[in-house]
């Protein structure tokens, strides 16, 4: 850590010198302008970049020895979340067909990624999205609406023995993943770029909170998929109306807990968050009762009902995690 004393010049102005190592690395000369930005925590950020232009970060992937489509896709997603603005996929020989397929799937499953150049040995992908145009709150609210609808549709699929509706729930998980990846990407970019944080009106701490809640919502979406898949099992084997009613009641209560958890997050209401946490026990009780009833069913339906009850319980517990995030964030923000 470098400690420097504040000096006075001109009788009234306070000045502090810049570290020579930094000015040399940034190639700053006498009379060159630098940008000074006050941060929410009271610190000052000094930057050699005096414009609002976003830093362009590029990544090159050599796929010459790549044989796994899954690994390549995961690597591309990793580059996306890391915040790279351009990705080059290249090979020493002709790109194999599966690589082009993976790149196409990647651009379809991510927001703002487009192929801008393609040859026999190279594919260049560029980010065309301005991150400041998609605020964290808007993306998270959209994610919540999709996840909630997935859960309601999954329960409806059980009630109506609608296999097609259950399939639509499974497909909906793709949209949830896209939005969660976007929030993770923007969070990493905000961590690295104070100017972007200012544009998005989100401190690194706030961005981390959004990322944490988005990850929880993504997991809740996974449980909607789990319910939908088990709805297909029940459609094939049948299920008693009493159990369907109990599942609907427990699911509705669990989603109500989720509603209040998200409401407390957006309003930073610690008291609502605390009440939400206390409601989770009721969800757990409902799930346990359904588990007990399921023990009297044939093996196939019993397992399916058990999984569904467990997923409903997990929605309540994940909602509690969101509420705890609210309390932790609100306490940190208090003077």
N, C-alpha and C positions, 0 to 999 in steps of 0.2 A: 504494500500500500504506500502511495506517495502522498505525503502531507505537504501542502504549500501554504504560505502565509499570504493573506490578503494585504495588498499595499495600496497607498493612495497616490493618485497622480492628478495634476491640474488643480489641486486644492479641494476637490470634492468627489472625483470619480474613484471608485474602488476597482482594482485590477488584480488578476492573478495570472501568472505565467503558465504557458502550456508545456508539458513534458517534451523535451527535445526528441526523444525516441519516437514519440507519437507523431510529431510534426514531420519528422524525416520519413517515417513509414507512409504518411498520408501525402507526402510531397507538398507540404504547405510552406509557402514563402512569405516574406514580408509583404504586407498589404493585401494578402489573399483573404477573402471572406470565409467565415465559418458560421455554422448555424448553431444557435443556442436555444434549447427548448426546456422549459420548466416542466418537471414531471409531477404527477399527482402526489408522490411521496415526499416532495420538497427538494429532490435532487435536481441537478441541471445536467442535461445531455448536450454534449458538444459534438457536432458532426461536420465532417469535411464536405458532405453533400448538402448543397444549399437549395436544392429543388425537391419537389414532392414526388419525383420519379421513383417508382418502386425498383429496388435492386433486382436485377435479373440473375437468377441462379440456374445453372445448367448442370445436367448430369448425363453421362454417357455410359451405356450398358453394352458390353461386348457379349453377344450371345453365340459366339462361335462354338463353344463347348456345351451350350445349354441343351438339355434333353427333357426337361420337365416343364410342361406348360403351367402347372400349378405354381412352381417356384418362380417362374418368370412373372406371372400375374401378381403374386405377392410382392415381388420386388418392385414392380411398377406402382402398386398401391403404396408401398413404402416411400417411393420417390414423391408421389403425389402428396401424401400426408406430410412429408418433410418440407414441402413448400417449394419444390423446384419449379421454375417457370418454363423450362424447356427440357425435354428428355430426348436423347438420341439413342435409338436402338440400332446397333450395327453388327455385322458379321464379316469375317474375313472372306468367306465364300458367299454364295447366294443364300439369302434368308430362307429358312425352311418354312413351309406352309403354316405349320402350327404357330410359328412366331407371329405371322401376320394376323392369324385368327385371334391370338391372345391380345395383341395390340388393339384390334377392333373391339373386342369385348371390353378392354380397359377403357377406351374412349366412350363406349356406350354406358358404362357403369359409373363413370365419374362425371362431375359437373365442370364444364369449361375446358376439357381437354380435347384437342382436335389434331389430326394428322395434317401437317402443313407441307411435308415433302416426303417423297417415297421413291426409292430406287431398288435395284436388285439386292443391294447389300446394306441399305440404310433406310430407316424410318425416323422422321423427326416429328415429335409431338410438342405442341405449344399450348400454354395456358392462355385462353382468350377471355377469362373472367376477371373482372375487377373485384377483388375481395371486399372492398368497402361498399359495394353495391348490394351485398347480402349480409345485413347485420346479423349478429349471433341470435338475437331474440327472435327475429322473423323465422330463421331456419329452425330453431328449436321448437317454436310453436307449430310449424308445419309438420315437423317430425312427430310431435305429440299427437296431433290430429290423426295422422296416419296410423300410429301405433294403437291408439284408442279404438279406431274404427276396425282395425284388424282383430282386436279382442272381441268386440261386439259381434263381428261377422262370424268369428270362430264359434261362439256360443250359439248364434243363430243357426249355423250349420249343424250343430248337434240337435237343436230343437226340430229342425225341418229335415234332418237326414240328407242335407244338401251337399253332396260330394263336390260339385262344381264350385260352390261358394267356398268350401274349404280349400280348394286348389287356388282360388283367387287370393286367399289370405297368405298362402305360402309364397305366391308371386309378389305380394306386397312388401315382403321383407327386403327385396332388392332396393326399393325406394328408401327404406329406412337406412340401409347400409350406405347408400350414396350420400345422404344428408349427414350421417355421423362422420363419414370420412371428410366431408367438406368442413365441418366444425373442427375436427382434429387438425386439418390442414391450416385453417385460418388461425387456430390457436398457436401452432408452431411459428407461423409467419409473424404474428403479433409479438411473440417472445423475442424474435430476432430484429424486428423493425419498429422502433418507437413511433416513427411517423405514421405507420399504418395503424398502430394502436390509437393514436390521436384521431385519425380519420374515422375509425370504427367506434370511437368513444368507448373503448374497453381497455382497462388496464390489464397487464399480464395475469394478475390475480383473478379478475373477473372472467377473462378468457378461459382460465383453467377451470373455473366453476362451471361454465357453459359446457366445456369439453367433458367434465365429469358427469354432468346430468345427461348429456347426449349419449355417453357410453351406457348409462343406466337404461335409458329409453331403448337403446338398441338391444339390450338384453331382454327387456320387457317384450319387445317385438319378437325376439326368438321364442319366447314362451307362448305368444299368440300362434306362432307356426306350430309349436308342439301341440297345442290344443287342437288346432285344425287337423293335424295328421291323425290324432286320436279320435277326432270326430268322424273320420272315415271308417275307423275300426268299429265305432258304435253304430254307424249307418249300416254296416255289413252284418252286425250281430244283434242289433236292437238294444234298447235300454229303457228301463222303467220311467214313467213320467215323473214320479216323485224325485228321482235322481236328477232328471233334467231341470226341474224346478229349483232344486237345491243348488245346482251348478249355476243357473242363471242368477239366483239371489246372491250367492257368494261372489260371483264375478262382478255383479253390479256394485256391490259394496266395495270390493277391492278397487274397481275403477274409480269409485267416488273418492277413495283415499288418494289415489293417484291424482285426481283432479285437484284436490286440496293441496297436495304436495307441490304440484306445479304452480298453483296460484300463489302459494307462499314464496316460491322461488322468484317469481316475476315481481312480487310486491315487497320482497324481503321482510315478510311478516313472521317474526320469530314465534309469536304466540300461536298463530295458525299452524306453523311447522310443528310446534310441540304437541298440539292437539292431534295432529295427523299421526305422529309417532305413536301416541297412546291408542289410536284406533286400530293399529295393526294386530293387536292381540285378538280382536273380534274376527278378523280375517282368518287368523290361525285356527281359532275355535271352529269356524265354519268348515274349513278344510279338513280338520281332524274328524268331524262328524261325517263328512262325505266318505272319508277313508274307511271309517268303521262300517258304514252301510255297504261299501264296495266289497267288503270281505265275503258277503253272502252271495255275490254274483259269480257266474262262470268265469273261468280263468281269463279269457280274452277281454270281455267287457270290464272285469275287475281291474286288470292292469291299466286299461285305457282310462277308466274313471279315476284311478289313483294318480296317474300322470297329470290329468287335467286339474284335479284338486291341488296337486303340488304346484302346478304352474300358477294357479289362482293365488295360492299362498305366497309364491315368490313375487308376484306383482305387488302385493301389500308390503313385503319386506323391502323391495327395491324402492317403493314409494317412501318408506321410512328413511332409506339412505339419502334420497333427495332432500327430505326435510332436515336431516342432520347436516347436509351441505349448506342449507339455508342458514341454520343457526350458527355454524362455524364461520360462515362468511359475514353474517350480520354482526357477530361479536367482534370480529377482527376490524370491522368498519366503524365501530363505536369509539368515540373519543374517550 
